[in-house]
Amino acid sequence: MIGLADLTQMLITTAEWLAVASLKSIPLIAFIFILQRVLRKKLSAAAHYLLWFSVIISLTIPFGWNLQLKPISNTGTSSAETFAASSLSLASIETSAETIPIGMQPPALSSQAASSGIELDIGLLKQHYRLPLAIIWLCGLLLLASITLKRAQYFYRIKRNAGSAPADLLALLEQCKIKLQLKQSIALLSSRDIQSPITLGWLRSAIVLPENIERQFAPEHLQHVLLHELGHIKRQDILCSWTICAINILHWFNPFVWLACRKMRMDMEVACDALVLKHLPPLQHKRYGATLIEISQIPRVSPRVATSLGILENHSELKERLTMIKEFSTMSAKKTAFVAVILMATAITALAQPNLESNSSNATHSATKNKSAAESGTTVKEFAVRAEKDLKIKVLVGQDYANKNIQINISEEPMNYGQVLTQLKINDFTAYKSKDYIQIIPMKDARSVNIPVVEKGKSYFEDEVVTDSIRTEKACVSTVIAAVRPLIPFNGHLTGYEDGRTMVISDTYGNIQRIRNIVKSLEDNLKTPQDCKSMQLPEERPQNKSNK
C-alpha cells in the first residue's frame, strides 16, 4: 500500500524531472525559432510544424542518450569531484548531500566549501525547498487543469445541445470529404451558442457551425471553412492540440514553453491551410485567403479552449497565414530529403539527457568512493549532531567512542526517537533519555545505566532498551527461562525471581514483547499449573569472552 511518504517522494521526483526536462528544452526551442527564421522560404508549412515535435519529445520522454558536459575546474580542487558526486539525471537530481544528512557533514567539507567561495549548500537548499516547490508546481497544475477542463466541458455541452446542420451543408460536407479523401464519419452540427466554426473530439469528431451561417457566407466560403475543419481531422490535430495543452499545463512555470506552445498552435493552423491549398486549384488560393479575412470579422464572444480547433483561432496569426497562402508551393524531393534530415537531427537532439560527469575516470572513482564513505563513515558524534537537530534536545556522546564510524541509512526527513534508536541498534549502540538530554552509549553498557522500567499505559519504541517483568500463571520461571534464554542477546539480561513465577528482563522493548508472547504460548499448552517450589532456578549464564 502506498503511504504518504511514498506519494511525497513521487511528487518531488516528478516535479524535479519536469524541471530538468523544461530547462533542457529551452536551447532546443531557441534553436527551432532560429531555424524557422533562417529557412523560412525553404521549409514547407508542414515542416515548420513538424519541427516542434522534437520539443514535444524533449518535454515528455524521460529517457534517451546521455549528453556529457565538462564541468569548469576550480583552482586547487578538481571540480570533477564535486560535479560527479552531484550528477544531473533525468529521473532525479541527486547530490552528495542526499546521502550525508544535514548536520553530519565532516568539518573538512565545510572548510573546503568556504575556501572555494561556495556560499550556498546545494544539498541544504534542496532539502528545504524541494517539497515546497513541488507543492507549488502541483497547485499551478491543478489550477490550470481545472480551468482547461471547465472550458472543455463548456464546448462539449454546446456539442451535446447542438442540432443537425441543414441538408445543403451536409451535402457540402460530403463533397469536401471526397476532395480530401476522408472516409471517417463526422457529425456536422449547428448551434446558436457559438460565433465561429469549431471542431471537437478526436475519436468521435464533430464540426459545429454557428446557426444560420449559410446566410452569412457564400457557398465557396463555406466550402473553405469545411475543408479547413476537415483538414484538422485528417491531420489528427485534435490529439496534437490535447498534447500541446497537457505540455502547457505540466510546464506552466516555464515561459519559454508557453511561447513554444503558442507557436506550435499557430504553425498547426498554417499547416492545415497548406493541406487545404494542396486540394484547391491555384485560382482559389486567393479566395481562400479572402475567406480567412471574412471569418476574422466575426465578433468573438465565447471563450476559446486549447482542445478545440477553428478556422481562425487568433487574429494575430492572420498575417502569417495570408503570407503563407501568397508564397505557397509544394516542396521538391530534394527539399523533402533536406527536411527529413533536419527533423531527424532535432528529434535525436531532443532525446539528449544532460549528465554532468568529469572527463577523468579517476575523478569519478574518487567521487564514488567519497559517496560510499559518506554512507558508511559517519561518526557517532556526527550522528549525534543530526539527532540533536531532529529531536530538538541535547544529545551527548562519550569521548571514548565519539569518533567511531557507524553505518547509517536515513532519509532527509527528520528522525523521531525511535528511528534514532534503530540506527544506533544496527551499530551496537543505543541511547537512554532523561528529562534534559539523550545519551548515546554502547549496547553492552545499557543494563548498567538508568534505562526505563516498563509502566502500564505508557508507550515505548521497538528498539528502546527497557527493563520489564513477566509473571507466569502456570509455568515455572525455571522452565520458561530455559526456553527463552537463547532469544536474549548477550548484552541483555534475564533472571528469575525467587517466587518461581516472575522473571526480570532487560532488552529492547520489541524483543521483550516477543518473549511475552512466547511465554503465553507455552502456558496455553499447560493444562494445570506447575509446582515451582520443587524446581530450582537455573544459574545465570557465565560471561563468555568469545561472545564479547
C-alpha positions, 0 to 999 in steps of 0.5 A: 500500500502506498503511504504518504511518504511514498506519494511525497517522494513521487511528487518531488521526483516528478516535479524535479524531472519536469524541471530538468526536462523544461530547462533542457528544452529551452536551447532546443526551442531557441534553436527551432525559432532560429531555424524557422527564421533562417529557412523560412522560404525553404521549409514547407508549412508542414515542416515548420510544424513538424519541427516542434515535435522534437520539443514535444519529445524533449518535454515528455520522454524521460529517457534517451542518450546521455549528453556529457558536459565538462564541468569548469575546474576550480583552482586547487580542487578538481571540480570533477569531484564535486560535479560527479558526486552531484550528477544531473539525471533525468529521473532525479537530481541527486547530490552528495548531500542526499546521502550525508544528512544535514548536520553530519557533514565532516568539518573538512567539507565545510572548510573546503566549501568556504575556501572555494567561495561556495556560499550556498549548500546545494544539498541544504537548499534542496532539502528545504525547498524541494517539497515546497516547490513541488507543492507549488508546481502541483497547485499551478497544475491543478489550477490550470487543469481545472480551468482547461477542463471547465472550458472543455466541458463548456464546448462539449455541452454546446456539442451535446445541445447542438442540432443537425446542420441543414441538408445543403451543408451536409451535402457540402460536407460530403463533397469536401470529404471526397476532395480530401479523401476522408472516409471517417464519419463526422457529425456536422452540427449547428448551434446558436451558442457559438460565433465561429466554426469549431471542431471537437473530439478526436475519436468521435469528431464533430464540426459545429457551425454557428446557426444560420451561417449559410446566410452569412457566407457564400457557398465557396466560403463555406466550402473553405471553412469545411475543408479547413475543419476537415483538414484538422481531422485528417491531420489528427490535430485534435490529439496534437492540440490535447498534447500541446495543452497537457505540455502547457499545463505540466510546464506552466512555470516555464515561459519559454514553453508557453511561447513554444506552445503558442507557436506550435498552435499557430504553425498547426493552423498554417499547416492545415491551410497548406493541406487545404491549398494542396486540394484547391486549384491555384485560382482559389488560393486567393479566395481562400485567403479572402475567406480567412479575412471574412471569418476574422470579422466575426465578433468573438464572444465565447471563450476559446479552449486549447482542445478545440480547433477553428478556422481562425483561432487568433487574429494575430496569426492572420498575417502569417497565414495570408503570407503563407497562402501568397508564397505557397508551393509544394516542396521538391524531393530534394527539399523533402530529403533536406527536411527529413534530415533536419527533423531527424537531427532535432528529434535525436537532439531532443532525446539528449539527457544532460549528465554532468560527469568529469572527463577523468575516470579517476575523478569519478572513482574518487567521487564514488568512493567519497559517496560510499564513505559518506554512507558508511563513515559517519561518526557517532558524534556526527550522528549525534549532531543530526539527532540533536537537530531532529529531536530538538534536545541535547544529545551527548556522546562519550569521548571514548567512542565519539569518533567511531564510524557507524553505518547509517541509512536515513532519509532527509526527513527528520528522525523521531526517537525511535528511528534514532534508536534503530540506527544506533541498534544496527551499530551496537549502540543505543541511547537512554533519555532523561528529562534534559538530554539523550545519551548515546552509549554502547549496547553492552553498557545499557543494563548498567545505566538508568534505562526505563522500567516498563509502566502500564499505559505508557508507550515505548519504541521497538528498539528502546532498551527497557527493563520489564517483568513477566509473571507466569500463571502456570509455568515455572520461571525455571522452565520458561527461562530455559526456553527463552534464554537463547532469544536474549542477546548477550548484552541483555539480561534475564533472571528469575525471581525467587517466587518461581513465577516472575522473571526480570528482563532487560532488552529492547522493548520489541524483543521483550514483547516477543518473549511475552508472547512466547511465554503465553504460548507455552502456558496455553499448552499447560493444562494445570499449573506447575509446582515451582517450589520443587524446581530450582532456578537455573544459574545465570549464564557465565560471561563468555569472552568469545561472545564479547 
